[in-house]
């Protein structure tokens, strides 16, 4: 399922909720993935997935394409997208924002 949003609204910034045992994840992607969904699941529970959309986002200097998971319990996760036959492993640390460059 692909959701459509007002693109300009997402170029204004993103709030994340990190601290204690919660972290966040920023997934950088290429422009051709704009509008696609990246899924995430806790390691060992591949069927328990949630998703977020790759959107064009503004930084101080340029635009980037990224999916953002704003608050995740600390732990190991797997990222999923149809462009990759295998999931990508990621570690979320409480109080930190992890970054992944999508292959």
Secondary structure, DSSP 8 states (H G I E B T S, - for coil): ------HHHHTS------BTTEEEEEEEE-GGGTT-EEEEEETT-TTSEEEEE-EEEE-SS-EEEEEEEEEEESEEEEEE-TT-SS-EEEEE-TT-EEEEE--
